[in-house]
Amino acid sequence: MNLRSVCEDARCPNISECFARREATFIVLGDVCTRSCRFCSIPVGKPAAPDADEPMRLAHAAAEIGLSHVVITAVARDDLKDGGASHFAACIRAVRNHSPDTTVEVLTPDFKGSEDCLRTVADEDLQIFNHNVETTEALHKSIRPQGRYTRSLEVLSRFKEMRPDVVTKSGLMVGLGESDEDVFGVLRDMRRHNIDVVTIGQYLRPMNSNAPVHEYSSLERFKLFEDFGRGLGFALTLSGPYVRSSFGAAEAARVLGIRSPKN
């Protein structure tokens, strides 16, 4: 079908479990990124033009496999005027037309904070909007140099204002040198920006050229973060070594009572 999945590309440790549940995360808009985040192994360079047939291929795949929940993500496309927002919108429409029972989640880049780009996505029929903060404010400059901590939070907050009926979600990695208090600070900021769901997982170095792992966190540390998030009032806090932004997405949707439009 000429499609890429984060499940396979990122060698996700949860791939078997998610595929068994008929959940998958597709990555669109090519295999070259315009940003050089130090935690990611996707090549950086000049991407090819968007593939106009990709949304339909994605929709056909979701329908053929019978996915209960589909997550659509992409490389950062700062080379495009709309950052790829219209492509996300086309993918959502295609899935909705071919799989009306499937819940749809998007995991987008920050679109450089563009209100118009957010509106393009917000106008579509989706159930979860996800954008990852990724790490603490102090570590952003070294780990996510082209990203902005406050901009990511504002993107999530503004989307919630546009679509209060859609669940907002964000994730961060631990093990990059942050303290417990640093993580508590991120969680407080997330709640102040009306984020509903947070995922916290262990950073694993994909290649030697990526940032090194500073620490492998204990199960007790992940439980500490989960309890803290619950105390702040998140609708759902998923925290554990193998937790990834899209892991257990369908289960999260069920826990939150999210249903497809047809249902």
Secondary structure, DSSP 8 states (H G I E B T S, - for coil): ---EEHHHHTT-TTHHHHHHTTEEEEEES-S-BS---TT--S-BS------TTHHHHHHHHHHHHT-SEEEEEE---TTSTTTTHHHHHHHHHHHHHH-TTSEEEEE---GGG-HHHHHHHHTS--SEEE---BS-TTTHHHHSTT--HHHHHHHHHHHHHH-TTSEEEEEEEE-SS--HHHHHHHHHHHHHTT--EEEEEE----STTS--------HHHHHHHHHHHHHHT-SEEEESTT--TTTTHHHHHHHTT---TT-
